[in-house]
Amino acid sequence: MTFPKEFLWGVATSAYQVEGSPLADGAGPSIWHRFVRTPGRIVDGGTGDVACDHYHRYEDDVRLMQALGVKAYRFSVAWSRILPEGTGRVNPAGLAFYDRLVDTLLAHGITPFVTLYHWDLPAALDDRGGWLNPDVAGWFADYAATLFRALDDRVPYWATLNEPWVVMDGGYLNGGLAPGHRNLFEAPRVAHNLLRAHARAVEVYRAFGRHAVGLVLNLEPKYPATDSEEDRAATARADAYMNRIFVEPVLTGRYPDLLPEIFGEAWPEIPEADVERIAAPIDFLGVNYYTRGVTAFDPDAPPLQAKTVPQPTSTYTEMGWEVYPDGLYDTLAWLHGSFDVPPLFITENGAAFYDPPRCAGGRIEDPLRVDYFRTHLRALCRALTDGIDIRGYFAWSLLDNFEWSYGYTKRFGIVHVDYRTQARTPKASARFLARVFATNGACLAREAAEAGRDG
């Protein structure tokens, strides 16, 4: 059980979830700044106004990462910090923050891995239609160009979008995330505009970028609840809707055939030229993996006529997600076996569990999260052993943070954050991952060998 010598071990966060100070130093509001102020949208009424105060505490957080042996930090940029109106005028102070962050990371031996968009569209662009406006691809390209010019000399990895499916499904179909729309006709148009924006940013990067640019997708393998024809058909629809809708246009140059059936009259005409541009080669694909979906036919669940079936013998996280490490292996094997896929990164993997009270000495033990990481890293190693080209792994998340519509009620962090004092306390999961990072995964093999002897 070994990992490649240059394997990139990292942790991940996103701007709105950790930075705080969303309007500091000339930044403009984002759709999340508005959404959290809409009554009833956030479980505990929380906002990202302070979050983890990473905007002011980033130097301490970088030193903490270094102490844990982190080799790479995946973070996102707040678009409205850079362009307060979404286009046009650049905010020098906002750009300077990320310039300082990158330099600090490099000074501590940590590789920056930058995501351009993690769900926080400038509010000024939402006023102009947001992801429904076809012009958004050009807006995004101009924003991307600003960052490439400023930081590409020091940033070796760029991801255009994080989890576009969540933007489409949560933001425009089911309404649980900003901007909170619920419209079947909007969802596929948003999906296509997200991919058009990705393609335009890749084109811009090819013009003067020096390193690697890719895309990050959340993938959730679907398994039929039974072998019935109805369940298998429902599973195929769920897979097309959540996974293939973004994977296939980027890697094959076409949308899945099932999408017009799923969306019906809401499915738009897609210009062939658009899909050709979307399929331009990328340098890597980021995979965010958390759980699987065991799927059954449900005629009362439009538009998929499908539902996820709970598994009575499985462990579930506080998000209600089944712990299923084999799904990570299955996802990677599917990509490797089905497509001409570029090198892969696991760009997010982690779990929200209840953190018990501190032990004597102030230690925080989180054994369920430790086991989650251990079993998923073993699945990852199995994929590497089978010849799948995986270049790195990022644990989600470095810090407990603002968990979107759940506010501060769910903790994913390997580092506990006291939101009252902002004190950081590494949990047992942080200590476990520090051993993995320090040994390049060799400690996993030792654990397995010891478990075998004990058995």
Long-range contacts (C-beta under 8 A, 24 or more apart in sequence): 1-378, 1-381, 1-385, 1-441, 1-442, 1-444, 1-445, 1-448, 2-381, 2-440, 2-441, 2-442, 2-445, 3-381, 3-384, 3-440, 3-441, 4-384, 4-391, 5-440, 6-391, 7-390, 7-391, 7-392, 7-393, 7-440, 7-441, 8-71, 8-72, 8-111, 8-113, 8-345, 8-391, 8-392, 8-393, 9-69, 9-70, 9-71, 9-72, 9-392, 9-393, 9-433, 9-436, 9-437, 9-440, 10-70, 10-71, 10-72, 10-73, 10-74, 10-111, 10-113, 10-392, 10-393, 10-394, 10-395, 11-65, 11-68, 11-70, 11-73, 11-74, 11-394, 11-395, 11-396, 11-397, 11-398, 11-414, 11-433, 12-73, 12-74, 12-75, 12-347, 12-348, 12-394, 12-395, 12-396, 12-397, 12-398, 13-54, 13-73, 13-74, 13-75, 13-76, 13-397, 13-398, 13-399, 13-401, 14-75, 14-76, 14-115, 14-118, 14-119, 14-120, 14-162, 15-75, 15-76, 15-77, 15-78, 15-81, 15-118, 15-120, 16-48, 16-51, 16-78, 16-118, 16-119, 16-120, 16-402, 17-48, 17-51, 17-52, 17-397, 17-401, 17-402, 17-403, 17-404, 18-51, 18-52, 18-54, 18-398, 18-399, 18-401, 18-402, 19-48, 19-51, 19-52, 19-53, 19-54, 19-55, 19-78, 20-48, 20-49, 20-50, 20-51, 20-52, 20-53, 20-54, 20-55, 20-56, 21-49, 21-50, 21-53, 21-55, 21-56, 22-48, 22-49, 22-78, 22-80, 24-55, 25-81, 25-91, 25-93, 25-94, 25-97, 26-84, 26-91, 26-93, 26-94, 27-78, 27-80, 27-81, 27-84, 27-91, 27-94, 28-80, 28-81, 28-83, 28-84, 28-85, 28-86, 28-91, 28-122, 28-123, 28-124, 29-80, 29-122, 29-123, 29-124, 30-78, 30-79, 30-80, 30-120, 30-121, 30-122, 30-123, 30-178, 31-120, 31-121, 31-122, 31-123, 31-126, 31-130, 31-178, 31-179, 32-119, 32-120, 32-178, 33-123, 34-123, 34-126, 34-178, 34-179, 35-177, 35-178, 35-179, 35-180, 38-180, 41-180, 41-405, 42-405, 42-406, 42-407, 43-405, 43-406, 43-407, 43-409, 44-406, 44-407, 44-408, 44-409, 45-407, 46-402, 46-407, 46-408, 47-402, 48-402, 50-419, 51-401, 51-402, 52-399, 52-400, 52-401, 52-402, 52-417, 52-422, 53-422, 54-399, 55-97, 57-422, 58-100, 58-101, 58-104, 59-104, 60-424, 61-398, 61-399, 61-424, 62-101, 62-104, 62-105, 62-108, 62-110, 63-108, 64-415, 64-424, 64-426, 65-108, 65-110, 65-398, 66-108, 66-109, 66-110, 68-414, 68-426, 68-430, 68-433, 68-434, 68-437, 69-434, 69-437, 69-438, 70-110, 70-398, 70-437, 71-109, 71-110, 71-111, 71-437, 72-110, 72-111, 72-112, 72-113, 72-157, 72-392, 72-394, 73-105, 73-110, 73-111, 73-112, 73-113, 73-398, 74-113, 74-114, 74-115, 74-159, 74-347, 74-394, 75-101, 75-112, 75-113, 75-114, 75-115, 76-114, 76-115, 76-116, 76-117, 76-118, 76-120, 76-162, 77-114, 77-115, 77-116, 77-147, 78-120, 79-116, 79-117, 79-120, 79-121, 79-122, 79-143, 80-120, 80-122, 80-123, 80-124, 82-143, 82-146, 82-147, 83-122, 83-142, 83-143, 83-146, 84-122, 84-124, 85-122, 85-124, 86-121, 86-122, 86-124, 86-125, 86-128, 86-139, 86-143, 87-125, 87-139, 87-142, 87-143, 90-146, 95-146, 95-147, 95-150, 98-147, 98-150, 98-151, 99-150, 99-151, 102-151, 102-154, 102-155, 103-154, 106-154, 111-156, 111-157, 112-151, 112-154, 112-155, 112-156, 112-157, 113-155, 113-156, 113-157, 113-159, 113-347, 113-394, 114-147, 114-151, 114-155, 114-157, 114-158, 114-159, 115-158, 115-159, 115-161, 115-162, 115-216, 116-140, 116-143, 116-144, 116-147, 116-158, 116-159, 116-160, 116-161, 116-201, 117-160, 117-161, 117-162, 117-197, 118-162, 118-163, 119-162, 119-163, 119-166, 119-167, 119-171, 119-177, 119-178, 119-404, 120-178, 121-178, 121-179, 126-179, 130-179, 131-167, 131-171, 131-172, 131-190, 131-193, 131-194, 132-172, 132-186, 132-189, 132-190, 132-193, 133-193, 134-193, 134-196, 136-193, 136-196, 136-197, 137-193, 137-196, 137-197, 137-199, 137-200, 138-200, 139-197, 140-197, 140-200, 140-201, 141-197, 141-200, 141-201, 141-203, 141-204, 144-200, 144-201, 144-204, 144-205, 145-204, 148-204, 148-205, 148-208, 148-209, 149-208, 152-205, 152-208, 152-209, 152-210, 152-211, 153-210, 155-211, 156-211, 156-212, 157-211, 157-212, 157-214, 157-284, 158-205, 158-209, 158-211, 158-212, 158-213, 158-214, 159-213, 159-214, 159-215, 159-216, 159-286, 159-347, 160-197, 160-198, 160-201, 160-202, 160-213, 160-214, 160-215, 161-194, 161-197, 161-198, 161-215, 161-216, 162-216, 162-286, 162-288, 162-347, 163-216, 163-217, 163-218, 163-288, 164-191, 164-194, 164-195, 164-198, 164-217, 164-246, 165-191, 165-217, 165-218, 165-242, 165-245, 165-246, 166-218, 167-194, 168-194, 169-242, 176-405, 177-404, 177-405, 184-263, 184-266, 184-303, 185-266, 187-263, 187-266, 188-259, 188-263, 188-266, 188-267, 188-268, 189-268, 191-245, 191-246, 192-268, 192-270, 192-274, 195-246, 195-249, 195-250, 195-274, 195-278, 196-274, 196-277, 196-278, 198-250, 198-278, 199-274, 199-277, 199-278, 199-280, 200-277, 202-280, 202-282, 203-277, 203-280, 206-280, 211-283, 212-283, 212-284, 213-282, 213-283, 214-282, 214-283, 214-284, 214-285, 214-286, 214-342, 214-345, 215-246, 215-250, 215-282, 215-285, 215-286, 216-285, 216-286, 216-287, 216-288, 216-347, 216-348, 217-243, 217-246, 217-247, 217-285, 217-286, 217-287, 217-288, 218-288, 218-289, 218-290, 218-348, 219-243, 219-247, 219-287, 219-288, 219-289, 219-331, 219-335, 220-289, 220-290, 220-291, 220-292, 220-293, 220-327, 221-292, 221-293, 221-327, 221-330, 221-331, 221-334, 222-292, 222-293, 222-294, 222-295, 223-292, 223-293, 223-294, 223-295, 224-294, 224-295, 224-296, 225-294, 225-295, 225-296, 225-309, 226-296, 228-297, 230-297, 231-295, 231-296, 231-297, 233-297, 234-295, 234-296, 234-297, 234-298, 234-304, 234-305, 234-306, 234-307, 235-295, 235-306, 237-261, 237-262, 237-304, 237-305, 237-306, 238-293, 238-295, 238-304, 238-306, 241-303, 241-304, 242-293, 247-335, 247-339, 249-275, 249-278, 249-279, 250-278, 250-279, 250-282, 250-285, 251-279, 251-285, 251-339, 251-340, 251-341, 252-279, 252-339, 253-278, 253-279, 262-303, 262-304, 263-303, 264-303, 266-303, 281-342, 282-342, 283-342, 283-343, 284-342, 284-343, 284-344, 284-345, 284-391, 285-335, 285-341, 285-342, 285-343, 285-344, 285-345, 286-344, 286-345, 286-346, 286-347, 286-348, 287-331, 287-332, 287-335, 287-344, 287-345, 287-346, 287-347, 288-346, 288-347, 288-348, 288-349, 288-396, 289-327, 289-328, 289-331, 289-346, 289-348, 289-349, 289-376, 290-317, 290-319, 290-321, 290-348, 290-349, 290-350, 290-351, 291-317, 291-321, 291-322, 291-323, 291-324, 291-327, 292-322, 292-324, 292-327, 292-330, 294-322, 315-368, 317-351, 317-352, 317-353, 317-372, 318-352, 318-353, 318-354, 318-410, 318-411, 319-351, 319-352, 319-406, 319-410, 321-351, 323-351, 323-372, 323-375, 325-372, 325-375, 325-376, 325-378, 325-379, 326-379, 328-376, 328-379, 328-380, 328-383, 329-379, 329-380, 329-382, 329-383, 332-380, 332-383, 332-388, 332-390, 333-383, 333-386, 333-388, 335-388, 336-383, 336-386, 336-387, 336-388, 336-389, 341-389, 343-389, 343-390, 343-391, 344-388, 344-389, 344-390, 344-391, 345-390, 345-391, 345-392, 345-393, 345-394, 346-380, 346-390, 346-392, 346-393, 346-394, 347-394, 348-394, 348-396, 348-397, 349-373, 349-376, 349-393, 349-394, 349-395, 349-396, 350-395, 350-396, 350-397, 350-412, 350-414, 351-412, 352-403, 352-410, 352-411, 352-412, 353-411, 354-411, 355-411, 355-416, 355-427, 358-425, 362-425, 363-428, 364-416, 364-425, 364-426, 364-427, 364-428, 365-427, 365-428, 366-427, 366-428, 366-429, 367-428, 369-414, 369-427, 369-428, 369-429, 370-428, 370-429, 370-432, 373-429, 373-432, 373-433, 373-436, 374-432, 374-444, 374-447, 377-436, 377-441, 377-444, 378-444, 378-448, 381-441, 381-444, 395-433, 399-424
